[in-house]
Amino acid sequence: MNNTNNNIEDIKINSINHKDLCLKRLNQSFEKHIDLEEYKKSDILAYWINDFANYHDDEKSFDSTKLKRYKRGDIIKANLGFNVGRRIRWITLLHCTQ
């Protein structure tokens, strides 16, 4: 059992270290865009990271059965993430499995 606790502690330490490295790298990226006066790109990136964090935090409590059921041909608005040409795209549902 002591070995299991050590493994969990190692995983926790690695996770914290990796988080710290990722946040440092992300900050460097923001600073680079700001230094290059790419304010819009920096703002869009921050907006996307915030959305992603919200989606990630809500993942365990997300209930897909409460989603609206779409029909073929429906047009929906979808956030496809950062740097896909535009942040928000309009999507036409071509295939529906119901």
N, C-alpha and C positions, 0 to 999 in steps of 0.2 A: 504494500500500500504506500509506503514511503517513496518508492520509485515512481509511482503514479503521480504523487503530489509534486515530486521534482520535475516530472515531465510537464505537468500543467503549469508550474511556475516558469519553466524554460519557455514554453509556448507564450505565456503572458509577457515575459520580458522581451522575447523576439517580436511579438506583436506591437508592443509599445515602441521599441526601437525602430521598427519599420514605419510605424505611423509618424514618428518624429522625423525620419528621413524624408518621407513623402511630403510632409507639411513644409519642410525646409525647401525641398525641390519646387513645390508649388509656389511658395513665396518668391523664389528666384525667378520663376516664370512670370509671375505678376510684375515683379520689379523690372524685368527685361522689357515687357510690353509697355510699361509706364515710361521707362527711360527712352524708348523709341517713339514715345507719344502716340502709342496705339491704345488710346484710352477706351475706344469702343470695344476692341477685342478683349481687353482686360475686363471690362464690365460684363460682356457676354459670357466670358469664361466663369466669372464669379456667379452670375445668374444660373448657369448650367450646373455648377458644383452645388449650389444651394438646392436646386431642384432634385439632383441626384441624391443628396443627403436626405432630403425629405422622403423620397421614394424608398430609399434603403431603410430608414427608420420605421416606416409604415409597413414594410414587407411582411413581417410576421403576423400582423393583425389584418392584413388585406384579405378581403372576402370577394373573390371574383364572381360569386353567385349574385351579388348585389349590383353588378354592372348591367348597363342597358344592353339588350340583345339587338344587334345590328342586323340589317337585311342586306342582301346583295344590292349594290348600287348606292348604298348610303355613303354620304360624304362626311368625313369626320376630321377634326383637327388633331394633329399628333405632334408631340415634342420629340424630335429625333435626336436630340443632343446637340453638342457643340460642333461647329464648323462643318455643317453638311450643306453649305450654300446659303441656307437661311435656317434660323433656329426653329421656326414653326412651319410645317408643311400641311397642305390639305391632302388628305388621303381618300381614295375611292376604294371601297370594299369590293373586291372582285370575286372572292370566294368565301363562302360561309358554310361551316359544318354544323348544321343543326338538324 
